[in-house]
Amino acid sequence: MTPSAFAAAPVRHLHIEPTTRCNAACPMCARNDSGQVAPGLAMLDLDPELLRERLVVDGPPPLAGVDLCGAYGDPAVHGDLPALLAVLRVHSPDAAISLFTNGGVRSTSWWSCLAEMLGPRGRVVFAIDGLQDTLGTYRRNVSFDKVIANASAFIAAGGRAEWDFLVFEHNEHQVEQAQERAAALGFDRFNPKHSARFVKVLYEYVPEIRAGASVDRFPVCAPDGAVVGWLKPPSTSHRNSAADRLGEQILAAGSPDPAWTATSISCQVLQNRSVFISAGGLVFPCCWTYVQATVPLRGDAAAQSERQMRELIAEHGGQSSLDLRHHSLGAIVAGDVFTAIERSWSAPTPADGKLRVCARVCGEADSYRAQFADADRIPGRVGPPVPGRDG
């Protein structure tokens, strides 16, 4: 099989999932299943020594950027995040490093030290979806006061911080107030985000969904599985209009496949020369293909889940062929799985092998990317804005 376009040029950017552990229990997260951690999700931390071997010893040239952002976990929960950062700084001293977190763990002194480690070419993006009375509705188990204390310590130590605000019906009245709070505290930017996950139930099996749920209602479950509330999308001004249009299209057709068939795919990570490394050391083009291949399955989920990525990987060497413990980063990117993923984009329909996850995330519908008001919010960009030039 001819190597894919992924192997045509050196990797310039890494998206790294440092850990699958997390202190929060966000209802719409892939790690959550009816109020509990999804059965079968292994608790893993990326080994700094493995990263050192695969970057410093036989990896790409110095990187332009790195995103530390979990698919299943929060980077700040990693057992030794400073060691990971040290490896990255040795390999790529000038890389723009972005860390995405809920900010609800560790001490203020830890966050002060993190600011020093990241330096002027680093930033932390804090996911703070509300104020004191609303944050916990979605960021369950996260204390607003602790997040603000940690973020304040990070900023006071010279760290560059941004405030991401995921807008729902229950917190949309606080967007302006939160933006003012962010400015007063010294955050560089305030980023309202417009979720595309309310339409997820139309294209993917979601264990939490039960009678009464719809694209306008997502259940919030207690650890025993009992529904204790509902997430609802915000008003028109903060809705993800692209996701709404996609939902209408799927409902009208009775299936998402006509939408995936019609759309052309423009792979964002391929354009950015970015690849994803999981907490277990697996390499994928992006976090979306990774989750499709690894999301824990149980009960009805095993029968109803989207299995294209799992089957593609099984047909082209299995997960071991993507494992950094056994192969170099370059060998994986040039390998059969990445090549098969690229080839799938030219298939006429999902039934013929066109990957639904690629059509959904990097297709013309752009429901995922539409959640970002600014283009540079999209993961995989080279780095944070330069002060005085970009904002």
Protein Blocks (a to p, Z undefined) as FASTA:
>chain_A
ZZdfklmpccfbdcddfbfcdfbdcfkbmkbgghiacehiacddddfklmmmmmmmmmcc
ddfbdcdddfkbcfklpmblmlmmmmmmmmmmmbccddddehlgcjfklmmmmmmmnomm
bccddddebdfklmmmmmgoiafklmmmmmmmmmmnopacdddddddfklmmmmmmmmmm
mmmnopabdcddddfklmmmmmoccfklcghiafkbccdddfkopafbdcddddfklccf
klmmmmmmmmmnopaklmmmmpccddfklmnopacddfkopacfblklmmmmmoccehjl
mmmmcfklmmmmmmnopjmlmpmklbcfklmmmmmklmmmmmmmmpmbfknopafklmmm
mmmnommmmmpmbfklpghiabdcdehklZZ
